Amino acid sequence: MTIERVARIEDRKQFVEDLSEKEQIDKFREWWSDNGNFVIAGVVLGIAIMVGISQWRTRTAANQVAASSSYEALMTEVGSGNLEAAEAIATEMYGEHAGSVYSDQARLAMARLYMDKSRDQDAADALRGVLDDDDDELARVARLRLAKVLLYQNRPQDVVDLLEGRIDGAFAARYSETLGDAYVALGRHADAADAYEVALSDGERAPTIDQALVRWKLIDLPDPAETGDAEVPPEDAPGEDETPNGESSE
């Protein structure tokens, strides 16, 4: 093979490679023309999402710090019994940190302060604001405290409506005891006895009540025969030894 022929072959290979590279560039340009805007939009969207998440985390952390600071200030005023200042802080927290755990804790704290100031209806209103989520621990605490406020207000039927059917979980014993107290106030002594029995049985597994006190409440209940709670056979029912006409079967 002559040198000239080898040179021609090499030139042909180079031409083919250059043509292939040019075709690839043209194909890429064509693809970019069709899809470039989507690629750029995707990159911009990805960056925007990352920036947004970062900003959200920063705001969330800042809000938590602010809520924590406000709650500490509230507890200082509650501890001092300064109702006016405490109400101002709590109202701000209800608005700026609504739905947060700090807002619910603020309502519990204000309910206690209201009771100390003999403002039981304000205490009940504050506690009702925590009852939205029954699966939340604070909501269960609020429900129990609200029941006790309602008993203090001599509203036992409201206590029954609040607690009946919710006797389960870690608060079962305390709910049952309070429900028993409401039944006593309503004169439903048999129901009260049942509720106290439930409280004692649940309390044995995980003591959360004063069991001695609940036992005294149970013992102190009137005899069902004296209150009419006991089952009494109908007066016109014949006795075992009598016929329907009142005559002895003997």
Secondary structure as GFF3:
##gff-version 3
##sequence-region A 1 250
A	DSSP	alpha_helix	3	80	.	.	.	ID=ss1
A	DSSP	alpha_helix	83	96	.	.	.	ID=ss2
A	DSSP	alpha_helix	101	116	.	.	.	ID=ss3
A	DSSP	alpha_helix	120	128	.	.	.	ID=ss4
A	DSSP	alpha_helix	137	152	.	.	.	ID=ss5
A	DSSP	alpha_helix	156	163	.	.	.	ID=ss6
A	DSSP	three_ten_helix	169	171	.	.	.	ID=ss7
A	DSSP	alpha_helix	172	186	.	.	.	ID=ss8
A	DSSP	alpha_helix	189	205	.	.	.	ID=ss9
A	DSSP	alpha_helix	211	219	.	.	.	ID=ss10
A	DSSP	alpha_helix	224	227	.	.	.	ID=ss11
###
